[in-house]
Amino acid sequence: MQPYFLPYIGYYQLISAVDTLVLYDNIKYTKKGWINRNRMLSNSRDAIFSIPIKKGSDSLNIVERELSESFHKERLLGRFRETYRKAPYYDETWQLLKEIIFHDEINLFRYIYRSLVLSLRQLNIKTTIVVSSKVPIDHSLKAEAKVLAICKRLGATSYINPIGGRELYSKEFFNAAGIELSFLESQYIPYSQFGDQFVPWLSIVDVLMFNNIKQARSLIMHSYSLI
């Protein structure tokens, strides 16, 4: 998977469903993706939050990108504070956010990697994380071929991808290599958000603000299917 900053619950469901997560650091940064942004609650609607990235060549890999000097960390925290300060689990989630956002790392990959590690620790999810560039394969490979090479090198017998990957990956291709391919589909997971109409698929921050750790883990562990 690409590294995402405080992603939605489906990302954590995928991590909880596997023994090992391979996190890409040596692929290109995509400007319109979710690497450095996600969605939060704002006035009963969804709103984008992001961490700004320093300008750089489109040829740079994620691990070669840096956070912008314009990143106003207190302002980002202020947005979370304004929205969630009356949420039932604000205090513990606020401490996590401060630890994540105030980190002084400027490398994009390492900043996001740390945010993922800390949020997984909060949720007591102990999946092993492997950085893709550390896996000894031919890293010039692309798409399915690269994924398959990583799976083989790590001795995988199964590979799980988000449901959107059905358009990208073939079960027959992986089966021919002795690897079972499955796709994870998240269920609709409503929970109370200040008693307003539920806004789905927001950042994990939203889940943690409105659910205690036991409840959040239950939503992560049991609200998906593999197909």
N, CA, C and O of each residue as an XYZ file, in Angstrom:
908
protein
N       0.831     -1.198      0.000
C       0.000      0.000      0.000
C       0.868      1.252      0.000
O       1.990      1.239      0.507
N       0.334      2.351     -0.581
C       0.954      3.647     -0.408
C       0.771      4.082      1.042
O      -0.179      3.650      1.694
N       1.653      4.919      1.555
C       1.444      5.470      2.905
C       0.417      6.593      2.845
O       0.524      7.487      2.005
N      -0.572      6.554      3.725
C      -1.601      7.586      3.778
C      -1.595      8.242      5.148
O      -1.360      7.581      6.160
N      -1.853      9.543      5.180
C      -1.850     10.287      6.439
C      -3.218     10.182      7.111
O      -4.212     10.682      6.586
N      -3.262      9.532      8.271
C      -4.488      9.355      9.055
C      -5.654      8.903      8.179
O      -6.676      9.584      8.099
N      -5.496      7.751      7.523
C      -6.485      7.291      6.539
C      -7.797      6.830      7.168
O      -7.972      6.846      8.386
N      -8.706      6.421      6.294
C     -10.037      5.990      6.745
C      -9.972      4.563      7.299
O      -8.942      3.897      7.195
N     -11.056      4.112      7.875
C     -11.081      2.855      8.619
C     -10.737      1.643      7.752
O     -10.161      0.677      8.253
N     -11.079      1.678      6.461
C     -10.786      0.540      5.597
C      -9.309      0.228      5.499
O      -8.933     -0.934      5.344
N      -8.464      1.242      5.588
C      -7.014      1.052      5.562
C      -6.578      0.235      6.784
O      -5.728     -0.650      6.679
N      -7.164      0.543      7.931
C      -6.831     -0.177      9.165
C      -7.430     -1.580      9.165
O      -6.856     -2.497      9.752
N      -8.566     -1.753      8.517
C      -9.125     -3.094      8.370
C      -8.180     -3.969      7.548
O      -7.951     -5.131      7.884
N      -7.642     -3.411      6.485
C      -6.692     -4.147      5.661
C      -5.469     -4.544      6.479
O      -5.012     -5.685      6.401
N      -4.941     -3.614      7.258
C      -3.763     -3.899      8.073
C      -4.064     -4.987      9.097
O      -3.246     -5.877      9.328
N      -5.248     -4.909      9.711
C      -5.593     -5.897     10.743
C      -5.819     -7.281     10.148
O      -5.715     -8.283     10.855
N      -6.129     -7.345      8.852
C      -6.458     -8.625      8.213
C      -5.219     -9.395      7.767
O      -5.322    -10.557      7.372
N      -4.053     -8.761      7.827
C      -2.848     -9.407      7.293
C      -1.792     -9.583      8.383
O      -1.865     -8.977      9.452
N      -0.814    -10.426      8.080
C       0.335    -10.591      8.980
C       1.381     -9.509      8.745
O       2.040     -9.049      9.677
N       1.522     -9.109      7.474
C       2.559     -8.150      7.095
C       1.990     -7.123      6.125
O       1.361     -7.472      5.126
N       2.219     -5.858      6.436
C       1.886     -4.767      5.523
C       3.175     -4.299      4.861
O       4.141     -3.970      5.550
N       3.199     -4.265      3.526
C       4.331     -3.690      2.808
C       3.948     -2.268      2.424
O       2.995     -2.045      1.677
N       4.705     -1.316      2.945
C       4.405      0.094      2.748
C       5.374      0.664      1.708
O       6.590      0.659      1.904
N       4.816      1.151      0.609
C       5.643      1.673     -0.479
C       6.299      3.001     -0.092
O       5.626      3.945      0.322
N       7.609      3.052     -0.234
C       8.327      4.322     -0.117
C       8.986      4.710     -1.434
O       9.318      5.876     -1.651
N       9.173      3.720     -2.317
C       9.929      3.959     -3.555
C       9.033      3.922     -4.791
O       9.385      3.330     -5.812
N       7.878      4.559     -4.683
C       7.017      4.792     -5.843
C       6.714      6.285     -5.901
O       6.921      7.008     -4.926
N       6.228      6.733     -7.036
C       6.006      8.157     -7.253
C       4.882      8.701     -6.370
O       3.881      8.028     -6.126
N       5.070      9.917     -5.904
C       4.030     10.632     -5.180
C       2.935     11.046     -6.162
O       3.224     11.622     -7.211
N       1.687     10.753     -5.824
C       0.566     11.117     -6.696
C      -0.158     12.323     -6.109
O      -0.631     12.285     -4.973
N      -0.237     13.388     -6.893
C      -0.744     14.661     -6.385
C      -2.212     14.611     -5.979
O      -2.615     15.268     -5.020
N      -3.006     13.840     -6.700
C      -4.442     13.847     -6.437
C      -4.905     12.651     -5.615
O      -6.102     12.375     -5.525
N      -3.955     11.948     -5.020
C      -4.300     10.805     -4.189
C      -4.525     11.212     -2.737
O      -4.795     12.373     -2.432
N      -4.404     10.213     -1.843
C      -4.698     10.428     -0.431
C      -3.454     10.327      0.442
O      -3.566     10.147      1.655
N      -2.281     10.440     -0.152
C      -1.045     10.272      0.606
C      -0.940     11.291      1.736
O      -0.668     10.916      2.877
N      -1.147     12.553      1.442
C      -0.950     13.597      2.448
C      -2.247     14.314      2.840
O      -2.210     15.433      3.350
N      -3.390     13.667      2.602
C      -4.654     14.322      2.962
C      -5.722     13.286      3.286
O      -5.610     12.117      2.916
N      -6.753     13.736      3.980
C      -7.909     12.891      4.234
C      -9.099     13.779      4.579
O      -9.069     14.990      4.362
N     -10.150     13.156      5.123
C     -11.381     13.897      5.379
C     -11.741     13.846      6.859
O     -11.573     12.822      7.521
N     -12.235     14.960      7.357
C     -12.681     15.060      8.741
C     -14.108     15.607      8.765
O     -14.636     16.053      7.747
N     -14.711     15.564      9.936
C     -16.045     16.126     10.112
C     -15.930     17.642     10.280
O     -15.015     18.128     10.944
N     -16.850     18.378      9.682
C     -16.879     19.832      9.840
C     -18.306     20.318      9.607
O     -18.812     20.269      8.486
N     -18.952     20.789     10.676
C     -20.334     21.271     10.579
C     -21.260     20.238      9.943
O     -22.055     20.549      9.056
N     -21.133     19.000     10.422
C     -21.977     17.882      9.995
C     -21.750     17.474      8.538
O     -22.578     16.778      7.950
N     -20.632     17.905      7.960
C     -20.277     17.512      6.599
C     -18.819     17.094      6.586
O     -18.113     17.248      7.582
N     -18.371     16.565      5.458
C     -16.968     16.188      5.354
C     -16.155     17.368      4.817
O     -16.642     18.168      4.018
N     -14.897     17.455      5.281
C     -13.987     18.504      4.840
C     -12.580     17.915      4.740
O     -12.195     17.066      5.544
N     -11.833     18.366      3.764
C     -10.472     17.877      3.551
C      -9.500     18.544      4.518
O      -9.564     19.754      4.736
N      -8.596     17.749      5.098
C      -7.424     18.291      5.790
C      -6.184     17.720      5.109
O      -6.247     16.649      4.507
N      -5.071     18.418      5.200
C      -3.873     17.947      4.494
C      -2.613     18.461      5.163
O      -2.647     19.391      5.969
N      -1.500     17.832      4.811
C      -0.189     18.344      5.176
C       0.472     18.823      3.887
O       0.589     18.042      2.942
N       0.910     20.086      3.817
C       1.458     20.629      2.573
C       2.823     20.044      2.247
O       3.625     19.757      3.135
N       3.068     19.875      0.950
C       4.295     19.250      0.467
C       5.137     20.284     -0.273
O       4.617     21.100     -1.034
N       6.439     20.236     -0.038
C       7.350     21.123     -0.747
C       7.345     20.784     -2.233
O       7.298     19.612     -2.606
N       7.395     21.799     -3.071
C       7.403     21.579     -4.512
C       8.622     20.755     -4.915
O       9.713     20.918     -4.367
N       8.412     19.867     -5.881
C       9.494     19.009     -6.340
C       9.145     18.369     -7.667
O       8.004     18.456     -8.120
N      10.098     17.738     -8.282
C       9.904     17.086     -9.569
C       8.895     15.948     -9.460
O       8.852     15.232     -8.460
N       8.085     15.794    -10.501
C       7.121     14.693    -10.533
C       7.807     13.336    -10.578
O       7.162     12.309    -10.366
N       9.105     13.319    -10.852
C       9.842     12.054    -10.925
C      10.279     11.557     -9.550
O      10.774     10.436     -9.431
N      10.104     12.372     -8.510
C      10.563     11.993     -7.177
C       9.660     10.934     -6.562
O       8.439     10.974     -6.715
N      10.275      9.988     -5.866
C       9.520      9.004     -5.107
C       8.995      9.628     -3.817
O       9.437     10.701     -3.408
N       8.050      8.940     -3.186
C       7.470      9.439     -1.941
C       8.558      9.715     -0.907
O       8.503     10.723     -0.203
N       9.539      8.832     -0.813
C      10.579      8.970      0.196
C      11.522     10.133     -0.097
O      12.327     10.515      0.753
N      11.420     10.693     -1.295
C      12.262     11.835     -1.668
C      11.529     13.168     -1.532
O      12.099     14.222     -1.814
N      10.275     13.124     -1.105
C       9.502     14.347     -0.942
C       9.590     14.847      0.504
O       9.806     14.067      1.432
N       9.420     16.157      0.675
C       9.510     16.762      1.992
C       8.270     17.592      2.303
O       7.571     18.055      1.402
N       8.013     17.770      3.596
C       6.927     18.647      4.015
C       7.317     20.094      3.733
O       8.490     20.463      3.792
N       6.321     20.892      3.429
C       6.567     22.300      3.137
C       6.871     23.078      4.416
O       6.369     22.757      5.493
N       7.715     24.123      4.268
C       7.972     25.012      5.402
C       6.718     25.754      5.825
O       6.658     26.300      6.927
N       5.717     25.779      4.957
C       4.468     26.478      5.263
C       3.505     25.643      6.106
O       2.416     26.110      6.438
N       3.888     24.429      6.452
C       3.012     23.562      7.238
C       2.809     24.177      8.615
O       3.725     24.187      9.436
N       1.620     24.685      8.866
C       1.274     25.308     10.140
C       0.599     24.246     11.010
O      -0.608     24.023     10.915
N       1.391     23.600     11.851
C       0.895     22.460     12.611
C      -0.174     22.849     13.617
O      -1.147     22.119     13.809
N       0.000     23.985     14.253
C      -0.992     24.429     15.227
C      -2.330     24.721     14.551
O      -3.388     24.505     15.142
N      -2.283     25.208     13.324
C      -3.524     25.486     12.595
C      -4.278     24.192     12.282
O      -5.501     24.128     12.403
N      -3.524     23.157     11.877
C      -4.172     21.872     11.612
C      -4.775     21.300     12.884
O      -5.904     20.808     12.875
N      -4.028     21.364     13.972
C      -4.566     20.897     15.245
C      -5.797     21.699     15.645
O      -6.750     21.155     16.203
N      -5.769     22.989     15.357
C      -6.903     23.840     15.684
C      -8.173     23.417     14.962
O      -9.268     23.521     15.516
N      -8.036     22.944     13.738
C      -9.207     22.455     12.997
C      -9.801     21.231     13.685
O     -11.019     21.113     13.820
N      -8.929     20.322     14.119
C      -9.419     19.139     14.831
C     -10.051     19.541     16.162
O     -11.090     19.010     16.553
N      -9.415     20.483     16.849
C      -9.944     20.925     18.140
C     -11.335     21.536     17.976
O     -12.244     21.222     18.745
N     -11.503     22.390     16.996
C     -12.772     23.071     16.790
C     -13.903     22.085     16.504
O     -15.019     22.249     16.996
N     -13.608     21.072     15.714
C     -14.634     20.101     15.341
C     -14.944     19.109     16.452
O     -16.108     18.802     16.708
N     -13.904     18.607     17.113
C     -14.079     17.423     17.962
C     -13.975     17.678     19.464
O     -14.028     16.721     20.237
N     -13.831     18.921     19.906
C     -13.553     19.162     21.325
C     -14.666     18.678     22.258
O     -14.437     18.502     23.455
N     -15.869     18.461     21.718
C     -16.962     17.948     22.552
C     -17.252     16.469     22.283
O     -18.230     15.917     22.786
N     -16.395     15.841     21.490
C     -16.557     14.405     21.218
C     -16.241     13.603     22.479
O     -15.434     14.041     23.298
N     -16.863     12.435     22.647
C     -16.709     11.689     23.904
C     -15.302     11.187     24.184
O     -14.942     10.993     25.345
N     -14.491     10.969     23.137
C     -13.141     10.439     23.362
C     -12.083     11.416     22.842
O     -11.039     11.031     22.314
N     -12.408     12.698     23.020
C     -11.530     13.762     22.545
C     -10.171     13.742     23.239
O      -9.145     13.847     22.567
N     -10.137     13.611     24.549
C      -8.895     13.781     25.297
C      -7.809     12.811     24.849
O      -6.685     13.226     24.568
N      -8.136     11.510     24.779
C      -7.124     10.527     24.409
C      -6.726     10.649     22.937
O      -5.564     10.447     22.582
N      -7.693     10.980     22.090
C      -7.381     11.131     20.670
C      -6.586     12.409     20.436
O      -5.720     12.449     19.563
N      -6.870     13.441     21.199
C      -6.134     14.707     21.101
C      -4.658     14.501     21.434
O      -3.791     15.079     20.779
N      -4.368     13.696     22.430
C      -2.971     13.418     22.773
C      -2.260     12.708     21.628
O      -1.101     13.001     21.333
N      -2.957     11.773     20.985
C      -2.393     11.073     19.836
C      -2.118     12.059     18.698
O      -1.049     12.017     18.089
N      -3.068     12.937     18.411
C      -2.899     13.908     17.332
C      -1.721     14.832     17.587
O      -0.957     15.127     16.669
N      -1.567     15.287     18.806
C      -0.443     16.166     19.121
C       0.889     15.445     18.902
O       1.832     16.019     18.358
N       0.953     14.185     19.330
C       2.183     13.416     19.165
C       2.508     13.204     17.689
O       3.676     13.207     17.300
N       1.480     13.021     16.874
C       1.675     12.809     15.437
C       2.033     14.112     14.728
O       3.040     14.181     14.023
N       1.228     15.123     14.909
C       1.358     16.337     14.106
C       2.575     17.173     14.494
O       3.203     17.775     13.623
N       2.917     17.223     15.757
C       4.040     18.061     16.193
C       5.406     17.414     15.993
O       6.422     17.982     16.394
N       5.444     16.247     15.385
C       6.737     15.609     15.128
C       7.558     16.486     14.192
O       7.011     17.079     13.262
N       8.875     16.577     14.428
C       9.712     17.510     13.670
C      10.323     16.920     12.403
O      11.167     17.563     11.779
N       9.922     15.724     12.011
C      10.403     15.107     10.776
C       9.920     15.911      9.567
O       8.762     16.329      9.526
N      10.805     16.132      8.579
C      10.394     16.850      7.367
C      10.241     15.919      6.171
O       9.664     16.317      5.160
N      10.745     14.688      6.262
C      10.598     13.736      5.168
C       9.164     13.215      5.136
O       8.648     12.745      6.150
N       8.526     13.297      3.982
C       7.117     12.929      3.865
C       6.870     11.487      4.270
O       5.979     11.213      5.074
N       7.653     10.557      3.719
C       7.414      9.146      4.020
C       7.591      8.865      5.499
O       6.744      8.214      6.110
N       8.676      9.344      6.083
C       8.949      9.043      7.493
C       7.922      9.695      8.421
O       7.582      9.138      9.465
N       7.434     10.867      8.040
C       6.399     11.537      8.843
C       5.112     10.719      8.840
O       4.505     10.505      9.889
N       4.700     10.265      7.665
C       3.472      9.475      7.573
C       3.657      8.093      8.194
O       2.762      7.584      8.868
N       4.820      7.493      7.965
C       5.111      6.181      8.554
C       4.937      6.239     10.077
O       4.311      5.363     10.674
N       5.493      7.268     10.685
C       5.400      7.393     12.140
C       3.949      7.586     12.574
O       3.524      7.027     13.585
N       3.184      8.378     11.809
C       1.783      8.587     12.174
C       1.008      7.274     12.132
O       0.123      7.046     12.958
N       1.334      6.421     11.182
C       0.676      5.122     11.085
C       1.066      4.236     12.259
O       0.206      3.597     12.867
N       2.345      4.193     12.581
C       2.810      3.375     13.705
C       2.133      3.798     15.008
O       1.696      2.951     15.787
N       2.047      5.106     15.242
C       1.446      5.593     16.488
C      -0.053      5.300     16.545
O      -0.570      4.941     17.604
N      -0.752      5.447     15.431
C      -2.192      5.163     15.439
C      -2.458      3.671     15.600
O      -3.431      3.281     16.244
N      -1.599      2.835     15.020
C      -1.745      1.391     15.214
C      -1.460      1.006     16.662
O      -2.105      0.113     17.212
N      -0.509      1.670     17.265
C      -0.223      1.413     18.684
C      -1.431      1.791     19.537
O      -1.779      1.071     20.473
N      -2.068      2.908     19.221
C      -3.256      3.338     19.959
C      -4.362      2.291     19.857
O      -5.099      2.057     20.815
N      -4.468      1.666     18.693
C      -5.511      0.674     18.444
C      -5.085     -0.738     18.822
O      -5.867     -1.679     18.683
N      -3.867     -0.893     19.294
C      -3.312     -2.203     19.666
C      -3.376     -3.190     18.503
O      -3.742     -4.352     18.681
N      -3.018     -2.715     17.315
C      -2.894     -3.561     16.130
C      -1.403     -3.800     15.891
O      -0.646     -2.846     15.712
N      -0.982     -5.051     15.887
C       0.448     -5.368     15.916
C       0.968     -5.978     14.625
O       1.949     -6.721     14.642
N       0.332     -5.679     13.523
C       0.782     -6.163     12.216
C       2.204     -5.683     11.930
O       2.542     -4.531     12.200
N       3.023     -6.560     11.389
C       4.383     -6.186     10.997
C       4.343     -5.264      9.780
O       3.600     -5.511      8.831
N       5.150     -4.195      9.814
C       5.247     -3.278      8.680
C       6.634     -3.410      8.053
O       7.652     -3.306      8.738
N       6.656     -3.639      6.745
C       7.898     -3.738      5.987
C       7.924     -2.606      4.969
O       6.939     -2.383      4.265
N       9.040     -1.891      4.885
C       9.195     -0.814      3.911
C       9.630     -1.425      2.583
O      10.574     -2.213      2.538
N       8.950     -1.065      1.516
C       9.130     -1.753      0.229
C      10.571     -1.735     -0.282
O      11.042     -2.735     -0.825
N      11.276     -0.615     -0.117
C      12.636     -0.522     -0.652
C      13.606     -1.462      0.046
O      14.695     -1.726     -0.463
N      13.213     -1.969      1.216
C      14.072     -2.902      1.964
C      13.893     -4.345      1.493
O      14.651     -5.228      1.895
N      12.902     -4.587      0.650
C      12.675     -5.945      0.136
C      13.567     -6.138     -1.095
O      13.444     -5.381     -2.059
N      14.455     -7.125     -1.085
C      15.408     -7.296     -2.189
C      14.770     -7.920     -3.436
O      14.813     -9.133     -3.642
N      14.179     -7.052     -4.255
C      13.603     -7.469     -5.537
C      14.084     -6.506     -6.615
O      14.809     -5.556     -6.321
N      13.689     -6.743     -7.847
C      13.936     -5.797     -8.930
C      12.897     -4.676     -8.822
O      11.737     -4.867     -9.188
N      13.308     -3.521     -8.326
C      12.353     -2.448     -8.058
C      11.964     -1.662     -9.302
O      11.200     -0.700     -9.218
N      12.485     -2.069    -10.453
C      12.010     -1.462    -11.701
C      10.722     -2.119    -12.185
O      10.086     -1.625    -13.116
N      10.334     -3.228    -11.560
C       9.082     -3.892    -11.914
C       7.898     -2.976    -11.614
O       7.983     -2.102    -10.751
N       6.806     -3.180    -12.324
C       5.629     -2.347    -12.167
C       4.398     -3.192    -11.848
O       4.352     -4.393    -12.114
N       3.401     -2.518    -11.265
C       2.051     -3.062    -11.095
C       2.056     -4.487    -10.521
O       2.728     -4.760     -9.527
N       1.296     -5.392    -11.163
C       1.153     -6.765    -10.655
C       2.493     -7.462    -10.495
O       2.708     -8.189     -9.525
N       3.396     -7.242    -11.448
C       4.680     -7.943    -11.407
C       5.474     -7.565    -10.162
O       6.131     -8.414     -9.559
N       5.413     -6.291     -9.776
C       6.139     -5.847     -8.584
C       5.511     -6.416     -7.317
O       6.214     -6.882     -6.419
N       4.193     -6.374     -7.253
C       3.498     -6.927     -6.087
C       3.811     -8.413     -5.939
O       4.104     -8.890     -4.843
N       3.748     -9.132     -7.047
C       4.009    -10.567     -7.003
C       5.439    -10.855     -6.553
O       5.671    -11.783     -5.778
N       6.402    -10.061     -7.035
C       7.803    -10.256     -6.645
C       7.986    -10.043     -5.143
O       8.728    -10.778     -4.491
N       7.304     -9.029     -4.599
C       7.381     -8.778     -3.157
C       6.760     -9.936     -2.382
O       7.325    -10.405     -1.394
N       5.592    -10.393     -2.838
C       4.922    -11.516     -2.174
C       5.818    -12.754     -2.143
O       5.951    -13.414     -1.113
N       6.422    -13.051     -3.278
C       7.294    -14.221     -3.350
C       8.486    -14.078     -2.415
O       8.841    -15.012     -1.696
N       9.092    -12.914     -2.435
C      10.289    -12.703     -1.616
C       9.982    -12.837     -0.127
O      10.820    -13.298      0.648
N       8.771    -12.432      0.267
C       8.386    -12.503      1.677
C       7.745    -13.841      2.041
O       7.334    -14.049      3.182
N       7.663    -14.746      1.066
C       7.117    -16.068      1.336
C       5.617    -16.076      1.556
O       5.099    -16.909      2.300
N       4.920    -15.154      0.912
C       3.476    -15.053      1.112
C       2.734    -16.201      0.435
O       3.130    -16.669     -0.633
N       1.665    -16.643      1.064
C       0.753    -17.612      0.449
C      -0.554    -16.952      0.050
O      -1.339    -17.519     -0.710
N      -0.788    -15.739      0.571
C      -1.991    -14.995      0.191
C      -1.676    -13.509      0.175
O      -0.794    -13.037      0.893
N      -2.406    -12.786     -0.649
C      -2.246    -11.343     -0.793
C      -3.629    -10.707     -0.741
O      -4.536    -11.127     -1.460
N      -3.793     -9.697      0.107
C      -5.080     -9.020      0.257
C      -4.934     -7.578     -0.195
O      -4.011     -6.876      0.219
N      -5.847     -7.146     -1.044
C      -5.839     -5.802     -1.597
C      -7.213     -5.163     -1.358
O      -8.204     -5.886     -1.255
N      -7.301     -3.847     -1.268
C      -8.618     -3.213     -1.158
C      -9.506     -3.543     -2.358
O      -9.016     -3.928     -3.420
N     -10.787     -3.390     -2.175
C     -11.751     -3.804     -3.193
C     -11.524     -3.089     -4.528
O     -11.818     -3.647     -5.585
N     -11.009     -1.873     -4.486
C     -10.749     -1.151     -5.724
C      -9.718     -1.814     -6.606
O      -9.621     -1.501     -7.793
N      -8.943     -2.728     -6.041
C      -7.904     -3.410     -6.797
C      -8.418     -4.468     -7.754
O      -7.641     -5.037     -8.521
N      -9.720     -4.741     -7.720
C     -10.259     -5.747     -8.646
C     -10.044     -5.350    -10.100
O      -9.973     -6.206    -10.981
N      -9.940     -4.045    -10.344
C      -9.712     -3.574    -11.707
C      -8.241     -3.629    -12.096
O      -7.896     -3.463    -13.266
N      -7.376     -3.862    -11.114
C      -5.933     -3.820    -11.359
C      -5.269     -5.182    -11.295
O      -4.293     -5.434    -12.002
N      -5.794     -6.068    -10.448
C      -5.124     -7.331    -10.175
C      -5.999     -8.526    -10.533
O      -7.208     -8.523    -10.303
N      -5.365     -9.542    -11.098
C      -6.064    -10.738    -11.556
C      -5.809    -11.896    -10.607
O      -4.663    -12.207    -10.286
N      -6.892    -12.537    -10.158
C      -6.737    -13.705     -9.292
C      -5.998    -14.822    -10.021
O      -5.209    -15.547     -9.415
N      -6.252    -14.961    -11.319
C      -5.594    -16.015    -12.099
C      -4.084    -15.794    -12.146
O      -3.309    -16.747    -12.068
N      -3.674    -14.540    -12.272
C      -2.251    -14.197    -12.321
C      -1.544    -14.622    -11.032
O      -0.457    -15.200    -11.074
N      -2.165    -14.334     -9.896
C      -1.557    -14.689     -8.613
C      -1.685    -16.186     -8.334
O      -0.762    -16.798     -7.797
N      -2.824    -16.778     -8.696
C      -3.001    -18.217     -8.482
C      -1.958    -19.030     -9.232
O      -1.496    -20.064     -8.749
N      -1.591    -18.553    -10.420
C      -0.574    -19.261    -11.216
C       0.766    -19.288    -10.504
O       1.599    -20.156    -10.764
N       0.971    -18.328     -9.598
C       2.221    -18.278     -8.821
C       2.056    -18.906     -7.441
O       2.957    -18.833     -6.606
N       0.900    -19.525     -7.207
C       0.668    -20.198     -5.932
C       0.280    -19.267     -4.802
O       0.455    -19.603     -3.631
N      -0.251    -18.088     -5.145
C      -0.641    -17.097     -4.136
C      -2.126    -16.777     -4.294
O      -2.592    -16.451     -5.386
N      -2.851    -16.877     -3.199
C      -4.286    -16.581     -3.219
C      -4.510    -15.077     -3.105
O      -4.008    -14.438     -2.180
N      -5.252    -14.525     -4.032
C      -5.572    -13.095     -4.021
C      -7.002    -12.883     -3.529
O      -7.942    -13.488     -4.045
N      -7.157    -12.018     -2.525
C      -8.473    -11.655     -2.017
C      -8.601    -10.141     -1.995
O      -7.607     -9.415     -1.967
N      -9.849     -9.680     -2.006
C     -10.113     -8.248     -1.952
C     -10.950     -7.938     -0.714
O     -11.928     -8.626     -0.419
N     -10.548     -6.891      0.001
C     -11.240     -6.516      1.224
C     -12.267     -5.430      0.914
O     -11.941     -4.381      0.359
N     -13.512     -5.710      1.288
C     -14.598     -4.755      1.096
C     -15.130     -4.322      2.456
O     -15.625     -5.145      3.226
N     -15.027     -3.030      2.749
C     -15.522     -2.501      4.022
C     -17.039     -2.421      4.012
O     -17.650     -2.072      3.001
N     -17.629     -2.744      5.133
C     -19.069     -2.580      5.290
C     -19.377     -1.133      5.689
O     -18.510     -0.419      6.193
N     -20.601     -0.721      5.459
C     -21.051      0.585      5.934
C     -21.048      0.550      7.458
O     -21.677     -0.322      8.058
N     -20.345      1.490      8.091
C     -20.098      1.397      9.523
C     -20.582      2.666     10.223
O     -19.766      3.537     10.523
N     -21.876      2.799     10.491
C     -22.374      4.010     11.161
C     -22.096      3.989     12.661
O     -22.121      2.935     13.295
N     -21.836      5.146     13.206
C     -21.718      5.338     14.649
C     -22.170      6.778     14.931
O     -22.273      7.583     14.005
N     -22.434      7.097     16.166
C     -22.975      8.405     16.506
C     -21.917      9.500     16.345
O     -20.801      9.375     16.849
N     -22.280     10.573     15.638
C     -21.439     11.766     15.506
C     -22.242     12.970     16.004
O     -22.869     13.664     15.204
N     -22.229     13.217     17.278
C     -22.982     14.320     17.879
C     -24.486     14.212     17.620
O     -25.203     15.205     17.740
N     -24.967     13.029     17.270
C     -26.388     12.849     17.033
C     -26.869     13.348     15.690
O     -28.071     13.322     15.425
N     -25.964     13.803     14.827
C     -26.338     14.293     13.502
C     -26.373     13.147     12.503
O     -26.039     12.010     12.839
N     -26.777     13.450     11.275
C     -26.752     12.443     10.224
C     -25.324     11.972     10.018
O     -24.400     12.782      9.945
N     -25.146     10.673      9.923
C     -23.807     10.088      9.871
C     -23.101     10.421      8.564
O     -23.678     10.311      7.482
N     -21.832     10.832      8.686
C     -20.983     11.099      7.524
C     -19.940      9.971      7.470
O     -19.068      9.911      8.337
N     -20.009      9.088      6.484
C     -19.142      7.898      6.473
C     -17.756      8.151      5.877
O     -17.500      9.168      5.234
N     -16.881      7.185      6.120
C     -15.570      7.073      5.469
C     -14.654      8.268      5.725
O     -13.919      8.703      4.840
N     -14.712      8.786      6.946
C     -13.799      9.856      7.331
C     -12.509      9.250      7.885
O     -12.396      8.031      8.021
N     -11.555     10.097      8.197
C     -10.282      9.663      8.771
C     -10.492      8.815     10.031
O     -11.522      8.909     10.698
N      -9.507      8.001     10.332
C      -9.529      7.213     11.566
C      -9.664      8.114     12.789
O     -10.131      7.669     13.838
N      -9.260      9.374     12.664
C      -9.424     10.325     13.766
C     -10.885     10.412     14.177
O     -11.190     10.446     15.369
N     -11.790     10.448     13.209
C     -13.215     10.519     13.502
C     -13.680      9.283     14.255
O     -14.441      9.386     15.217
N     -13.229      8.130     13.823
C     -13.589      6.873     14.495
C     -13.148      6.918     15.954
O     -13.902      6.539     16.850
N     -11.917      7.387     16.190
C     -11.373      7.398     17.545
C     -12.002      8.472     18.426
O     -12.040      8.323     19.648
N     -12.490      9.542     17.829
C     -13.142     10.589     18.613
C     -14.490     10.132     19.156
O     -14.907     10.572     20.227
N     -15.177      9.252     18.425
C     -16.539      8.877     18.795
C     -16.669      7.441     19.316
O     -17.768      7.005     19.658
N     -15.565      6.713     19.375
C     -15.597      5.322     19.842
C     -14.409      5.070     20.763
O     -13.300      5.530     20.487
N     -14.633      4.346     21.848
C     -13.483      3.967     22.665
C     -12.656      2.920     21.918
O     -13.077      2.421     20.874
N     -11.492      2.592     22.447
C     -10.578      1.701     21.732
C     -11.201      0.335     21.476
O     -11.026     -0.231     20.397
N     -11.921     -0.197     22.451
C     -12.564     -1.497     22.264
C     -13.577     -1.439     21.134
O     -13.631     -2.343     20.300
N     -14.378     -0.382     21.100
C     -15.378     -0.228     20.042
C     -14.710     -0.026     18.678
O     -15.124     -0.616     17.680
N     -13.684      0.806     18.650
C     -12.976      1.060     17.389
C     -12.351     -0.219     16.851
O     -12.424     -0.489     15.652
N     -11.741     -1.003     17.725
C     -11.136     -2.265     17.296
C     -12.200     -3.221     16.754
O     -11.960     -3.928     15.775
N     -13.363     -3.242     17.383
C     -14.435     -4.112     16.910
C     -14.888     -3.698     15.515
O     -15.115     -4.553     14.659
N     -15.022     -2.394     15.279
C     -15.399     -1.909     13.953
C     -14.356     -2.297     12.914
O     -14.691     -2.666     11.788
N     -13.094     -2.210     13.302
C     -11.997     -2.537     12.385
C     -11.948     -4.041     12.110
O     -11.792     -4.458     10.962
N     -12.075     -4.827     13.124
C     -11.859     -6.270     13.010
C     -13.030     -7.021     12.390
O     -12.832     -8.079     11.792
N     -14.242     -6.496     12.520
C     -15.410     -7.301     12.177
C     -16.320     -6.700     11.108
O     -17.322     -7.317     10.747
N     -16.003     -5.529     10.600
C     -16.928     -4.863      9.674
C     -16.408     -4.846      8.247
O     -16.405     -3.803      7.593
N     -15.972     -5.990      7.771
C     -15.516     -6.112      6.383
C     -15.699     -7.542      5.923
O     -15.942     -8.438      6.731
N     -15.581     -7.749      4.638
C     -15.610     -9.103      4.079
C     -14.472     -9.243      3.081
O     -14.018     -8.262      2.491
N     -14.020    -10.478      2.901
C     -12.992    -10.785      1.920
C     -13.650    -11.550      0.756
O     -14.364    -12.529      0.971
N     -13.399    -11.095     -0.454
C     -14.024    -11.738     -1.600
C     -12.965    -12.108     -2.644
O     -13.298    -12.663     -3.691
